[in-house]
Amino acid sequence: MSIVATAPDRGTPAQRGDEQRPHRSRSGIGDRLTLTRSVPMIPALLLLVAFMLGPIVYSVYLAFTDNAIRGDGAAQTSFVGFDNFIDAFTDGAFWNSVGLTLVFTIVSAVIGQNILGMVLALLMERANRVVTFIVTSIVIAAWILPEVVAGYLLYTFFADEGSLNTIITAVGLPPQDLLFSLPILAVSFANVWRGAAFSMLVYSAALSSVPSDVYESAAIDGAGPMRRFWSVTVPILRPAIATNLMLITLQTLSVFGLIFIMTGGGPAQRSQTLPLYMYEQAFSYGQLGYGTAVALLLLLIGAAASLLYLRLLPEEDKK
Amino acid sequence: MTATTSSGTAVDRTEEESGSPLRPRSSGKGPRERMASTASSIAMIVIGLAFLIPLLWVVLASFDTEATLSVQWPSRWSLDNYKAIWNEETTFRPLWNSLLLCGGATLVTMIAAVLCAYPLSRYRFRAKRPLLLTIIFSTGLPITAIMIPVYALFVRVNLIDSMFGAILFLGASALPYAIFLTKGFMDSVPIEIEESGWTEGAGVYRTLWSIVLPLMKSGLAVATIFTFVGMWGNFFVPFMLLLSPENLPAAVTLYTFSSQYGQVAYGQLAAFSIFYSIPVVVLYLFMGRTLGQGFAAAGGVKG
């Protein structure tokens, strides 16, 4: 039930190569990695070491310094120990952004994208074929659009004189100004709009691998639709649900552009999630060291989530 | 699911033959199923409409010189918005920069990924599992979180505002997933075919190029397009690493679009958004649903 299993041409003979391995190594060619055979891996390793590992190691250093674009730390960088972290933990704005990141992740990913994706995947199974095709195309279109475009589209949708207010005032409801009154909810909705397609694709791929006779026997046993969903579908889909939750959480944790375009973190930092807080500290205030300390915390949260994801991944993908 | 018992009547057989058994269709079903299908369709249409409105805005506003923030039918359809941005500075140069940045980075990613995936897919070695686990682990790392140290590092080594540096970084950031995906596709190419190439004296690189890669063309296309589309939409990386206006890709110029003219011309912004989005939409149409599944497989965890 891995999502990766949705990729085409998987599971062909070579994947089951394990049983064949021993006798192949007896043939002249062998399948052991030798020094010359590992040469092709060098470009990738160099790139990863220089541009991924390097910055991560550097950020561990930077987070303990007062490095800055201007001011004290700019001319001469010095070690400040855990000062940056202490500053962060005692800064109300930091905890504000931690709280907003939690709200954003739970509302838009765990609840919004996840449930809407599941609902869409379930509806796809039953709805008219043409309707399904058109609606899934629209949902996927929202997902493949560049982040900045999505940000503008949702900004115009929620803006004071935007589409949402045109529609709800037309049916006689009072206009809303979500971007001002509850900006974190507006950007959460935007993230649902942008990300629901992902969960939908994951769940619809997982659902299509559920044998229909399981439902039939449940139906014969007298289970209603809700009962069938909770005691048949959910248990079977549990691995897919867990993996999907992990992945959308990781994606949502690092959303920057969407919020940056829509609200810039405002008004008054009320939609300033951790990435935006980190950016503001590092560049608006020029505190690279402090910004990096916050980034490192974000990286640690991401790493923890990523480790969990690794544990959830089916064994065949790790061979 | 009434008609799937094995009584073998004509109705049953057509029922079983029509469509996949996994996706029950409404034809020939009882009233209960038909109602469920209708209700599902209606629910889908409602969700679809909610998703459609922002998309509708960008299309309608791009043809409307008096576009506002709200979705509205243009009082007069015109191409003036497109004409206004149809010049090098606003449209062509940013799009060319995007192509250079994302095309170059995709090339870097795919070449490095294919080369790296080959030994991973073909040989046994003790560090293989830890290496693969590290690669999968790093697909989950939020790239957003390393952009400040990357910026600081790039300032130090004088790579800031360099297209070359941005290409290398963007290429490296997409690499873990590309390796993971490519290795998966490569695993499904049977090794026996290569062995015959080896016995005829072809080297490893030759067999890789002329035997393995052609056999995994479709998988390679999925990985390449996935990589490219992900980069095309990326805003934060070029926003941090590129500074001078003549280097900026469309993702960043779209962000600065409003300030350029003082007042935001929403119609022009919509028209530019459409120009900027067309490549990924076309690539998606070209790949069809396979790409969607490639994306789903991908996890799309790039920040």
Interface residues (C-beta under 8 A of the other chain):
Chain A: I3 V4 A5 T6 A7 P8 D9 R10 G11 T12 P13 A14 Q15 G17 R21 R24 S25 S27 I29 D31 R32 L33 R37 S38 P40 M41 P43 A44 L45 L47 L48 A50 F51 M52 G54 P55 I56 Y58 S59 L62 N67 L116 V119 L120 L123 M124 E125 R126 A127 N128 R129 V131 T132 I134 V135 I138 V139 I140 A141 A142 W143 I144 L145 P146 E147 V148 V149 Y152 L153 L154 T156 F157 A159 D160 E161 G162 S163 L164 N165 T166 I167 W193 A196 A197 F198 L201 V202 A205 L207 S208 V210 P211 S212 Y215 E216 A219 P225 M246 L247 L250 Q251 L253 S254 V255 F256 G257 F260 I261 P275 M278 Y279 A282 L288 G291 T292 A295 L296 L298 L299 G302 A303 A305 S306 L307 Y309 L310 L313 D317 K318 K319
Chain B: M1 T4 P21 L22 R23 P24 R25 S26 A36 S37 S40 S41 A43 M44 I45 I47 G48 F51 L52 I53 P54 L55 W57 V58 A61 T68 L69 S70 V71 Q72 V108 I111 A112 A113 L115 C116 Y118 P119 L120 R122 Y123 R124 F125 K128 R129 L132 L133 I136 F137 S138 T139 G140 L141 P142 I143 T144 A145 I146 M147 I148 P149 V150 Y151 A152 L153 L168 F169 G171 A172 S173 L175 P176 I179 L181 G184 F185 D187 S188 V189 P190 I191 E195 W198 V204 Y205 L208 M216 S218 G219 V222 V229 W232 G233 N234 F235 F236 F239 A250 A251 L254 Y255 Y266 L269 S273 Y276 S277 V280 V281 Y284 T290 G292 Q293 G294 F295 A296 A297 G299 G300 V301 G303
